[in-house]
Amino acid sequence: MHSGLKIPVSGPSITQYEADLVAEAVRRGWYEDANFYSSRFERALADYTGRAWAIALPSCTSAIHLALAASGIGPGDEVIVPELTWIATSAPVQYVGASPVFADVEPDTWCIDPAAVARLITPRTRAIIGVDLYGNLADWEALEQLASRHSILLIEDAAEAIGAMWSGRRAGNFGDAAVFSFHGSKTLTTGEGGMLVTNSQALHDRIRCLCDHGRAPGDRMFLNQEVAYKYKMSAIQAALGIAQLDRIRELTAMKHAIFAWYESEFRGLPDVWLNQPRAGSAASYWMSTIVWRNGPSKEDLMAHLDEHGVDSRPFFHPLSSLPAYRGHPEAAAAAERNKTAYRISRRGLNLPSALRLTEAEVRFAASLVRRFLTPESHPPMPATAPGSEAVLDAP
């Protein structure tokens, strides 16, 4: 049995620099400086992504919600989303009364398949939301062409991809708007939080109104123009985000190092794949993720890792398979047509990718996976993880 101290699947890197800036915001972020930190964070992320405008928000989910609402999407409309993603991508579609349509994914990048999207576009389609899954970039060139051809909104869900690049463009630079998550599990964190970036001033101004109870930007008389939402980020969260963004090259380099350690461990293992970035792109590896062709289910491998003190997360379940969509008119049809998504999800797992991991911990986790997927070719493993009484030597 393990010592009870698990190797974590996710988590941030926080230094004294972040602590100092947050403490400064606690003291200073009031009165005339009430918006100083959020405005500074917005400007910094807009510059980083090459966008004209940014809006700091409490979550990525709220950012998607606002993008849809600001674009007038509502009942009777359809929004195409990938079958494999966290439910936060699709739930806001129903917040505005529209219907999600689940598209299959590419077998290598695991991102939404533009060919599948093209087959699903109807006269009711008002938007496409592509997801940069686990830090792999979607085929934004093809998606942008589709959206332009059909005059529909395109949203880049870059929640998991800050630091990724393709053809000189950073994650967040694609589509009519892009959204980020700064949840505590993400590469850049504000604890909870999100951001929307765009080049459209009209979209920016509309969202500014919607996120502040329907008040026009600059309103000092509290004359609400409509019933809207309360989606704001605090100065303390923004200060943490500023410090994290200042360290983004360091943070993404750490993610790349973790992935490289896994890549070394799994090299030559048949029918096993890690994240495969699109040609010409640089992934950000928010999660180092493994997919295998045959053998145990992801649940079986999770249980095995858990027994040895190693945390993990299942590859996202297909949205159409979730209890939340049971009975949804789209679910049965999606489950029938999205064969690639269902096949990948069945045997896919997020490996420990926390920013505090050591190389020894990664090699220990990888060796457990290797021996579980190919048990006949390896001797029994020790039952304790690095940090407990017996520590596995890195091979």
N, C-alpha and C positions, 0 to 999 in steps of 0.2 A: 504493500500500500504506500501511497505517497504521503508527504508530510503535511498536507492540507494547504500549502501555499502554492497556488496554481500559477503556471506560466500563462499570462493573460493573452487573450485574443486581440484586444485593442486597447488603446489608451494613449494619452498625449505625452509630449515632452514640455515640461514647464520649468523655467529657470528663474533665477533671481531677477532677471531683466523684466519678465512678465509681472512678477510680484511687485516690483518697484513701480511700474507704470500703473498697475491696478490700484495700488495704494495712493498714488498721485491723483487718480481719478476719483477715489473715495473722498479725498480732501477737496479737490478742485472742481469736480464736475457738477456744479450747481450754479444758480443765479445766471449771470451773463455767460457762463461757460457751460450751460446745461447741454448744449448741442455740440460742443467743441470736439469731443472724442468720436461721436458717431459720424460727424462730418469729415473728420480727418481719416477715419477708417474707410468711409465711402470713397473719398478721393484716392486713397492709396490703392484700394482694390480696383477701382475703375482704371487707374493708370497701369496697374499690373496686368490686367486682362485686355488692355487696349480698347476700352469702352468709354463712351462719353459720360455716362451717368451710372450711378450706383445708389441703391437704397438699402440701408441696414434694417434687418427685420428679425423677429424672434425665432424664425425657423425657415428651412427650405420649403417646407410644406406651405407656409403662409405665402412665400414668394410665388409658388406655382398658383395658388389660389388667386392672388392679386393679379397675376399676369392674365389669367383666364377671365376674371371678372372685369378687368380694365379693357379687355378686348371685346366685351359684349357677348361672350359665349354663355349659353344658358340652355333651358329646356328645349328639346328637339334637336340639339346639336350633338355631334360625335367628335371625340378626341381620340386619336390613335396613340397608344402607349405600348412599350415593350411588354411581352409576357413575363420576362424575367427582370424584376426590379422590386424594390421595397414598395409597400402599398402607398407610401407618401407620394409617389409619382401619380397614382391613379385616383386616390381619394379626393383630391381637390376638384377633379372633374365632376364628381357628384355633389360637391359643395355648391357648385353653381347650377346644378340641375341638369347637366349634360350627361352623356353616356360614354363610358370608356370602351374602346375597342382594342383588343389585345393582339399585337402582332408578334410573329415568330422572330427569333434572333439568329444571328450568324453563328455557325458552328465553331469558329475559331476565336473571334473577339468576344462572343457572348452578348454583343450589343444588338440593338434593333436592326432588322434586316430591311434595307430600303425596298427590295423587291417585294417582300411581304407587305410592307406599307402601301406600295403602289396598288396592290390587289385589293386593299381594303378601303381605298378612298371612294367615297360616294358623294352625292350632292349635299349630304348632311355634314360632311367632314369639315370642321372649322379649325382644327389645330392638330399638330403632331408634337409629341413630347419624346425626344430621344434622350437616352440615359448613357452616360459614360461609365459603364459598369465596372466597379472595383478599380477604377483608374484607367481602363482602356477607353480610347476615344471611339465614338460611333463614326459611321461614314457620313460626315457632315457635308461633304461636297454633294453626294447623291441626295441627301435629305433636303439640302437647301434648294437644289434644282426641283425636286418634287413640290416643295412648298411654294416656290415661285410660280411654277407651271399652273398650280391649282389655286393660287392666291389665298393660301391658308397660313395661319400663324405657326411659327416654328419655335419651340422652346428647347433649349439645351439644359437638361438636368445634369449639372456638373457637381452634384452633391459630393461625389466620391473622387473627384478628379483634379483638384487644384494642384498645379505643378505639371500637368500633362501638356504636351505640345504636338501639333501636327502642321506641317508645311509653314512653319514660322508663326503659327497662331496658337495662343494658349487656350486651354480649356476655359470656357467662359466667353470666348470670342465668336461663338457660332450662334446662328439663329437670330430671331427678332429680339429675344431676351434669353439670358442664361441665369441659372439659380445655383446657389451654393449652400451647403450645410456646414455649420461649425459646431455640431454636436460633439460631446466629449470623446467620442470614438474616432473622430475625423483627424486627418493630418494636421489641419489648422483648426484650433478650437477656441470657442468663446464660452464653453460650458454647454449652453444651448444658444442657438442663433442661426441666422442665415443672411443671405444677401441676394439681391436681384440686380443684374447689370444689363444695360441696353444702350443702343445708339439712337433710340427714338425719344425725342423730347416729349412728344405727345403722350407716349406710353408712360414715361417717367412722371410727367405732371399728373396724369390720371391716377397713377398708383400712389403718389404723394397724398392726394386727396382721400383715396379709399382707405389708406392705412392709418388715417388719423380722424376717424369718426366722421368722414365726409367734410372735413374742413379744407378749404382751398389753401395751398401753400402760402405762408405769410400772413394768414388771417390772425388778427389780434382781437377781434370782437366776438369770437366764439359763435359765429353764425354758420351752423352746419348746413351744408347745401343738400345733404341727403343722409339717409341712414346707411352707415358703412361699418368699418371694422377698426379694431384697436390692435395694430401690429407695429410695435416699436422695439428698438434695442436700447438697453440701458447704457449709460456712460461707462460703467464698470466692465460690462461685456465688450464694449467697443475698444476700450483700452487694452484688454487682453488680446483682442484680435489684431490691433495695431502691432503689438510686440511680437505676436506669432507671425504676422506677415513679414515683419523685418527679418525673421529667421527662416523664411520659407525655403530658401535654397538648402539650408542645413537640414530642415525637416524632410524635404523630399529626398535628399541624399541618404538620409537614414533609412527611408523606405526602400530605396534602390539597393542599399546594402543588405537589408533583410531578404529581399527577393533574390539577390545574387547568392546568398548562402543557401536558400532553398534550391535554387536552380542547380547549384553544384551538387547538392545531395541527391537530387532526383535525375541527374543526367544519365541517360542510358536505360532508365527504367521503362520497359515497354508498355504502351497503351496508357501512359500517364502524361498529363499536360498541366503546365502552369499557365498563368495569364499570357496570352499571345497578342501583343500590341499590333495594331494595324501597320502595314508597311509604310515606312516614312514617318512614323509617329514615335513619340516617347511617352510611355505610360507613366502614371504616378504611383502605381502599386499601393493604393490605400490598403487593400487586402491582398496578400499573397494567397492565391486560390488554386486548388488542385482539382482536376477532373480526371476520372479514370473510366476505362471502357467497360470492364467486367468485374465481377466479384461483389464484395459487400456493399450495402447501401451506405449513404452518408450518415444515417442514424447509427449504424453499427460502428463505423469508424469514430464517430463522436464519442460513443460510449467507451470505446477502447482508450482513446486519448484521455478521457475524463478519469478513468481508473488510474492513470499514471500522472495525474496532476497537470494535464495540459488542456487548456480551454480551447474551444473552437466554435465556429458558427456554421450552420448549414448554408449551402448555396441557396439563394432565394428560391422559394417555392414558386411555381407558376401562379400568377395572380388568379387565373381562372380555377385553380384547384383550392383556393383558400375558402374556409367556412364563411368569410365575409361576403363572398360572391356566390354563395350557394343559392341557386334559384335565379340568379341574374340571367337575363335572356341571352347575353353574350357568352356566358361561361361554357356551356356545353359545346357550342360551335368552336370556340377557341381551343378547348381541350382536344377536340378532334383534329384540328388543322395544324396546331403548333407543335409538331413532333420533335423538332430540334430542342426547343425549350424544355420539354418534358424529359427528353433523354439526358440532357446535360444536368438538369437539376437533381435527378435521381442519384447520381454519383458525383457530387461536387461539394467541396468543403472549403471554408475560409480557415486558413491556418493562423497560428499566433502571429500577429503583425504589429503588436504594440510598440510604440517608439522607445520604450525602455528595455527592449529585449537585448540579450547578449548573444554572441555567436554560438556559444555553447548551448544556450536554451533552444535556439533555432535548430541546431544540429540534433539535439535530443528529440525534439518534436518530429523532425523529419525522419529520424531513424525508426521511431515508433510507427510512422505511416508506412515506411518501406517494408518493415517486417510484417505489418498487418496485411498489406496488399500482396506480398510475395512471401508468405510464411515458410514455405518449403525450402527457401534458399538462405535462411538466416537463423542463427542460434537465438535462444530465448533472450528477452531484454530484461535489464534490471528494472525494478518497480519504482524507483525513485528518481525524481527530477533534479537537475542542477539547483543547488541551494539547500537541499536536504542532506541527510547524512552520507549517502552515496551519490557521487556525481559522475555522470557519464563523461568519459574523455572524448573530445571531438576526434573523429577519425582522420 
